[in-house]
Amino acid sequence: MRLDKYLKVTRILKRREVGKELAKNQRVLINGKIAKPSSEVKINDEIEVIFGNRHLLVRVLKIQDYTKKAEADMMYEVVNEFSEK
């Protein structure tokens, strides 16, 4: 699954366009490497998203084309989340 779609389906980001923009600005990494919006996401990948001074690191547990809001957080686990000061 494409990175931008995965971020939207899991509701890590509300809109796919936001995921595309973050990736284009080199603020999304997959397994420590800068990712493009079209980068392929696989199970056990670690995705780091940088929102301003907030960092979110998640591990991919499941890949589905669609999920209900209540089940979206079961597709990943938060490995680390912190804010820079």
Residue pairs with C-beta under 8 A, 6 or more apart in sequence:
1 9
1 40
1 41
1 63
1 65
2 37
2 38
2 39
2 40
2 41
3 19
3 23
3 28
3 30
3 35
3 36
3 37
3 38
3 39
3 40
3 41
3 47
4 16
4 19
4 20
4 23
4 37
4 38
5 16
5 19
6 41
6 47
6 60
6 63
7 13
7 16
7 18
7 19
7 28
7 47
7 49
8 14
8 15
8 16
8 19
9 64
9 65
9 66
9 67
9 72
9 75
10 67
10 72
10 73
10 75
10 76
11 69
11 72
11 73
12 47
12 49
12 56
12 58
12 76
13 19
13 22
13 49
19 28
19 37
20 37
22 28
22 49
22 50
22 51
23 35
23 36
23 37
23 39
24 36
24 37
26 34
27 49
27 50
27 51
28 34
28 35
28 47
28 48
28 49
28 50
29 35
29 47
29 48
30 39
30 41
30 45
30 46
30 47
31 45
31 46
32 46
32 48
35 47
41 47
41 60
41 63
42 60
42 63
43 60
43 61
43 62
43 63
44 59
44 60
45 59
45 60
46 57
46 58
46 59
46 60
46 79
47 57
47 58
47 59
47 60
47 76
48 55
48 56
48 57
49 55
49 56
49 58
50 56
53 83
53 84
53 85
54 81
54 82
54 83
54 84
55 80
55 81
55 82
55 83
55 84
56 78
56 80
56 81
57 78
57 79
57 80
57 81
58 76
58 77
58 78
58 79
59 76
59 77
59 79
60 75
60 76
61 74
61 75
61 76
61 77
62 74
62 75
62 76
63 75
64 75
67 74
67 75
